[in-house]
């Protein structure tokens, strides 16, 4: 099975790209050019600091982490 980037439709292996993460919110597969890694409060303790990063597409970054 070949993965296809949910943003640019590049196919892993065919288009010389690597699709190796999915968006934390929508589950869209993402190539290296279209993924954004940010600290996400979904992974922090209730009273603690942000400590974990998650991958996001640009749409979900704008929607959930403006």
N, C-alpha and C positions, 0 to 999 in steps of 0.2 A: 504494500500500500504506500502510495506517495502522498505526502502532506502538501497542502496548498495554503499559501498565506491568505488569511482572511481580509487583508487590506489591499494587496497588489496582485493577488491571484498567481504569483510565481509558484511553480511546482518544484518541490525539493528534488534534487538530482537532475531534473530536466533543465531547469533555468539557472543552474550553478548557484543556488541559494541553499541555505540551511533553515528549515522551519523547525525550531527546537523548543519553543515555549508556547503556552496558551495564555490568554488574558485571564487574570484572576477573577474578573467580574462576568464577562460574557462567554468565556470559553473559546474565543476565536483563536485559531492557530496563527502564529506570527513569525515572520522571518526576522533576521537580525536587524534589518533596516527599519522595521516597523514596530519594534517593541520598546517599551519605556519601563524602566525599573525605578520604583519609588518606595519610600517607607510607607507602610500601610497600617493604619491604626487597628485594622481587623486582627492583627497579629500581636498587639501589645497587651500587657496585663491591664487590669482594670485601673490601677493607680500608678502604673509604671510608665516609663518612657517608651517611645516607639523603638522597636528593636529589630523588626523583620522587614525585608523588602519583598515586593511582589511585582510580577510583570503585568503590564497593562497595554491595551491598544490606546491610540490617541483619543478616541471617542469616550471610552470609559474613564480615562484620566481626567478629561474635561468635565464629565458628568459627576464623578464621585470624588475627585480630588482637585477642585479648582484652585 
